[in-house]
């Protein structure tokens, strides 16, 4: 076990975890709701440091990040547990796991960075379950990546207190934040959480960091896919975050405790994208479907198709490190570099020794 950070002693003898808004209060031996942060003696411990549910090389578009070095590959890994309770979780076998023996792979932060470099990946992503709950491990891995000239990526629900958030995102080069819906009722009933802390994280990223970020919303039929909710959410994004922040609408498939809900029709994603574009957002994408139009990055100035995609595959890319449209010179928000050939949709499992 590794000493955990962000906790304090309470007058009644318990200790309180200060990492996320759950504020778990623990007696000796108890674990937080995330299951991986545990009280040992009079301190907090992270039980999953150096242990992973697996490593894979993915396309960066799978995170999804469409404006962060398109076509590049990323070494992805996660641990176990989660600090939310989403009934629709698409990675429930990892994020809801209470069996730490599932964590078969072990690796130090330095070894992760070295494996990413050897594989040709340009970044390492903390994903599959939320890196907030293994922040110490993710932060150390990010430092190791930076030492080798690699980028760090967080795929997260953004459910985090302000103090650890500052330290965490100071080490992240990019993030995809899962905005699960835009009503408190949806967050509370379907995710066991609250909306406001996530909105705080998004505004913090936009106004107080240099971390590039994009937003994903999984549209679930009958739960968070109404025109009214999508309109309110995209107006808020345009007003509070700006029109250049990329937004991904992703298709739901029945899983975990939502097996009785039908998959998201592609038409729902197209409708949501039209609402968001109508509210002034420049870069709106559809995910988990074959939709070249919904996967293409268009210039907000001349509307030229600059990066065409089909699912996770980059078909062609006209952007380079200048991050400007080659047709009209309009700046394109994001992080771009020389593009040769996209990584494609393949996923390559990787085994790391300790």
C-alpha positions in Angstrom: 0.0 0.0 0.0 1.1 3.5 -0.8 0.4 6.5 1.5 -2.6 8.5 0.2 -2.9 12.2 0.1 -5.8 14.7 0.7 -7.3 13.6 4.0 -7.7 14.9 7.5 -8.5 13.7 11.0 -11.9 14.3 12.5 -12.7 15.0 16.1 -14.6 11.8 16.5 -11.6 9.7 15.6 -12.5 9.0 12.0 -10.4 10.3 9.0 -12.1 12.1 6.1 -11.0 11.7 2.5 -10.7 15.1 0.9 -10.1 13.9 -2.7 -13.6 14.1 -4.1 -17.0 15.5 -3.0 -18.1 12.2 -1.4 -16.0 13.2 1.7 -15.9 9.6 2.9 -15.4 9.3 6.7 -13.6 6.2 7.7 -12.9 4.1 10.8 -9.9 1.8 10.9 -9.8 -0.7 8.0 -12.7 0.9 6.1 -12.6 1.8 2.5 -14.1 4.8 0.7 -16.9 4.5 -1.8 -14.2 4.2 -4.5 -13.0 1.0 -2.7 -9.3 1.7 -3.4 -8.7 4.3 -0.8 -8.5 2.7 2.7 -7.8 3.8 6.2 -4.8 2.0 7.6 -3.9 3.1 11.2 -4.3 6.8 11.4 -3.7 7.5 7.7 -5.1 7.0 4.2 -3.6 4.5 1.9 -4.0 3.9 -1.9 -4.3 0.2 -2.4 -3.9 0.1 -6.2 -0.7 2.1 -6.6 1.5 0.3 -9.2 -1.3 -2.2 -10.2 -3.4 -2.1 -13.3 -6.3 -3.9 -14.9 -4.3 -4.0 -18.1 -2.4 -1.9 -20.7 -3.3 -1.3 -24.4 -2.1 0.8 -27.2 -5.1 2.8 -28.6 -5.7 5.5 -31.1 -6.0 8.9 -29.3 -9.4 9.2 -31.0 -10.7 6.4 -28.7 -10.3 8.6 -25.5 -12.0 10.5 -27.3 -9.7 13.4 -28.2 -10.0 14.7 -31.7 -7.9 17.9 -31.3 -4.9 16.4 -29.5 -2.4 15.1 -32.1 -4.9 13.3 -34.4 -3.9 9.9 -35.6 -1.3 9.4 -32.8 -1.2 6.3 -30.5 -1.6 6.3 -26.7 -0.7 3.8 -24.1 -3.9 3.4 -22.0 -4.3 1.8 -18.6 -6.5 1.9 -15.5 -6.8 0.3 -12.1 -10.1 -0.7 -10.4 -12.9 1.0 -8.6 -14.7 4.3 -9.1 -16.0 7.3 -7.1 -19.3 7.4 -9.0 -22.1 4.8 -9.2 -23.3 5.1 -12.8 -26.1 2.6 -13.6 -25.1 2.8 -17.3 -21.3 2.2 -16.8 -19.7 0.9 -20.0 -16.6 -0.4 -18.2 -18.4 -1.8 -15.1 -16.3 -4.9 -14.9 -13.3 -2.7 -14.1 -14.8 0.4 -12.5 -17.2 -1.5 -10.3 -14.7 -4.2 -9.4 -14.3 -5.1 -5.7 -11.8 -7.8 -6.5 -8.3 -6.3 -6.4 -7.0 -9.6 -7.6 -8.3 -8.5 -11.0 -5.3 -6.2 -11.1 -2.9 -8.6 -12.9 -0.4 -6.2 -14.3 2.1 -4.3 -12.2 4.3 -1.5 -13.3 6.1 1.5 -11.8 5.4 5.0 -13.3 8.9 4.9 -14.9 8.3 1.6 -16.5 5.0 2.8 -17.9 6.6 5.8 -19.5 9.4 3.6 -20.9 6.9 1.1 -22.4 5.0 3.9 -24.0 8.1 5.3 -25.6 9.2 1.9 -26.8 5.8 1.3 -28.4 5.9 4.5 -30.3 3.0 6.1 -28.4 3.2 9.9 -27.9 1.2 9.9 -24.7 -0.1 7.8 -21.8 -3.8 7.9 -20.9 -5.2 7.2 -17.4 -8.6 5.6 -18.4 -11.0 2.6 -18.1 -11.7 3.7 -14.6 -11.5 7.3 -13.2 -7.9 8.4 -12.5 -9.1 10.7 -9.8 -9.2 7.7 -7.4 -5.7 6.7 -8.2 -4.4 10.3 -8.5 -1.1 9.7 -6.8 -0.2 6.9 -9.2 -1.4 8.9 -12.3 0.5 12.0 -11.2 3.7 10.1 -10.7 3.3 8.4 -14.1 2.6 11.8 -15.7 5.9 13.1 -14.2 7.7 10.0 -15.6 6.1 10.6 -19.0 7.2 14.2 -19.1 10.8 13.2 -18.3 10.8 11.2 -21.5 9.0 13.8 -23.6 5.6 12.1 -23.6 2.2 13.6 -22.9 -0.2 12.7 -20.2 -4.0 12.3 -20.7 -6.8 12.0 -18.1 -10.1 10.4 -19.0 -12.3 11.4 -16.1 -15.8 12.3 -14.8 -14.3 15.4 -13.3 -15.6 14.7 -9.8 -12.9 16.1 -7.6 -12.3 18.7 -4.9 -10.5 22.0 -5.7 -7.2 21.4 -3.9 -6.3 18.0 -5.4 -7.7 19.2 -8.7 -5.0 21.9 -8.9 -2.2 19.4 -8.3 -3.7 16.7 -10.6 -4.2 18.9 -13.6 -0.9 20.7 -13.3 0.5 17.4 -14.5 -2.0 16.6 -17.3 -1.5 17.8 -20.9 -5.0 16.8 -22.0 -8.3 15.5 -20.6 -11.6 14.2 -21.7 -14.3 15.0 -19.2 -17.4 13.0 -19.1 -20.4 15.3 -18.6 -23.0 12.7 -18.0 -26.0 14.9 -18.3 -27.2 18.4 -17.5 -29.7 18.0 -14.6 -29.1 17.4 -11.0 -31.8 14.7 -11.0 -29.9 12.7 -13.6 -26.6 12.9 -11.8 -28.1 12.0 -8.5 -30.5 9.2 -9.6 -28.3 7.6 -12.3 -24.7 8.3 -11.2 -25.0 8.7 -7.5 -23.3 12.1 -7.7 -24.0 15.8 -8.2 -23.7 18.0 -11.3 -22.2 21.2 -9.8 -18.7 19.8 -9.0 -18.3 18.6 -12.6 -19.2 22.0 -13.9 -16.7 23.5 -11.6 -14.0 21.3 -13.0 -14.8 22.2 -16.5 -14.7 25.9 -15.8 -11.4 25.4 -13.8 -9.9 23.6 -16.8 -11.0 26.3 -19.2 -10.0 29.4 -17.2 -7.2 28.4 -14.9 -5.1 25.8 -16.7 -3.3 25.1 -20.0 -4.6 21.6 -20.1 -6.3 20.8 -23.4 -9.7 19.3 -22.8 -12.7 17.9 -24.6 -16.2 16.9 -23.3 -18.1 13.7 -23.9 -21.8 13.0 -23.2 -23.2 9.5 -23.5 -26.8 10.0 -24.7 -29.1 7.5 -23.1 -32.6 7.3 -24.6 -35.3 8.7 -22.4 -32.8 9.8 -19.7 -30.6 12.7 -20.9 -31.3 13.0 -24.6 -34.2 15.5 -24.7 -33.9 18.6 -26.9 -34.4 20.8 -23.8 -31.5 19.2 -21.9 -29.2 19.2 -24.9 -30.1 22.8 -25.7 -29.4 23.9 -22.1 -26.1 22.0 -21.9 -24.7 23.3 -25.1 -25.7 26.9 -24.4 -23.9 26.6 -21.1 -20.8 25.2 -22.8 -20.8 28.0 -25.3 -21.3 30.7 -22.7 -19.0 29.4 -19.9 -16.3 27.6 -21.8 -16.4 29.1 -25.2 -17.3 27.8 -28.7 -14.0 26.1 -29.4 -14.2 23.4 -26.8 -14.9 20.1 -28.7 -18.0 18.2 -27.6 -18.6 14.5 -28.3 -22.1 12.9 -28.3 -21.6 9.2 -27.8 -24.0 6.3 -28.4 -25.1 4.2 -25.5 -25.4 0.4 -25.5 -27.3 -1.5 -22.9 -24.9 -2.5 -20.0 -24.5 -3.0 -16.3 -27.8 -2.0 -14.7 -29.4 -0.4 -17.8 -30.0 -3.6 -19.8 -33.6 -2.6 -20.4 -32.8 0.6 -22.2 -32.5 0.5 -26.0 -29.3 1.5 -27.8 -29.0 5.2 -28.9 -30.3 5.6 -32.5 -27.8 7.3 -34.7 -30.5 9.9 -35.5 -30.4 11.0 -31.8 -26.7 11.8 -32.1 -27.3 13.7 -35.4 -30.1 15.7 -33.7 -27.9 16.6 -30.7 -25.1 17.6 -32.9 -27.4 20.0 -34.9 -28.6 21.6 -31.6 -25.1 22.1 -30.4 -23.9 23.6 -33.7 -27.0 25.8 -33.7 -26.0 27.1 -30.3 -22.6 28.2 -31.6 -20.3 25.4 -30.8 -17.6 24.9 -33.5 -16.5 21.3 -33.0 -19.3 18.8 -32.3 -18.7 15.1 -32.9 -20.7 11.8 -32.9 -19.2 8.7 -31.3 -19.6 4.9 -31.3 -21.1 5.1 -34.8 -19.9 5.2 -38.4 -20.6 8.8 -39.3 -17.9 10.6 -41.4 -19.8 13.9 -41.2 -20.1 13.7 -37.4 -16.5 12.6 -37.1 -15.0 15.4 -39.3 -13.2 18.5 -38.0 -14.4 21.5 -40.0 -12.8 24.9 -40.1 -15.1 27.3 -38.2 -14.1 30.0 -40.8 -14.5 28.5 -44.2 -16.1 25.2 -43.3 -13.4 23.2 -45.1 -13.1 19.5 -43.9 -9.7 19.5 -42.2 -9.7 16.1 -40.5 -12.0 13.4 -41.8 -12.7 10.4 -39.6 -14.8 7.3 -39.6 -15.2 6.0 -36.0 -11.6 6.0 -34.7 -9.9 6.0 -38.1 -8.4 9.2 -39.4 -9.0 9.2 -43.2 -7.0 12.3 -43.9 -5.7 15.3 -42.1 -4.7 18.7 -43.4 -3.7 20.2 -40.1 -0.1 20.5 -38.9 1.8 22.1 -36.0 0.7 25.6 -37.1 -2.9 24.7 -36.0 -4.4 26.9 -38.8 -6.7 26.1 -41.7 -4.6 25.8 -44.8 -7.5 27.2 -46.9 -8.3 30.5 -45.0 -5.8 30.8 -42.1 -8.4 30.5 -39.3 -6.8 29.2 -36.1 -8.0 25.7 -35.0 -8.2 25.1 -31.3 -6.2 22.1 -30.1 -2.8 20.6 -30.2 -1.5 19.4 -33.6 1.7 18.2 -35.1 3.0 16.6 -38.3 0.6 14.0 -39.6 1.8 11.0 -41.6 -0.5 8.1 -41.2 -3.1 7.5 -38.5 -2.8 4.7 -36.0 -6.1 3.3 -37.1 -8.8 1.6 -35.0 -6.7 -1.4 -33.8 -6.1 -2.0 -30.1 -2.9 -3.7 -29.1 -2.7 -5.3 -25.6 0.6 -4.8 -23.9 2.2 -6.8 -21.0 4.5 -4.9 -18.7 6.7 -6.5 -16.1 7.1 -4.9 -12.7 
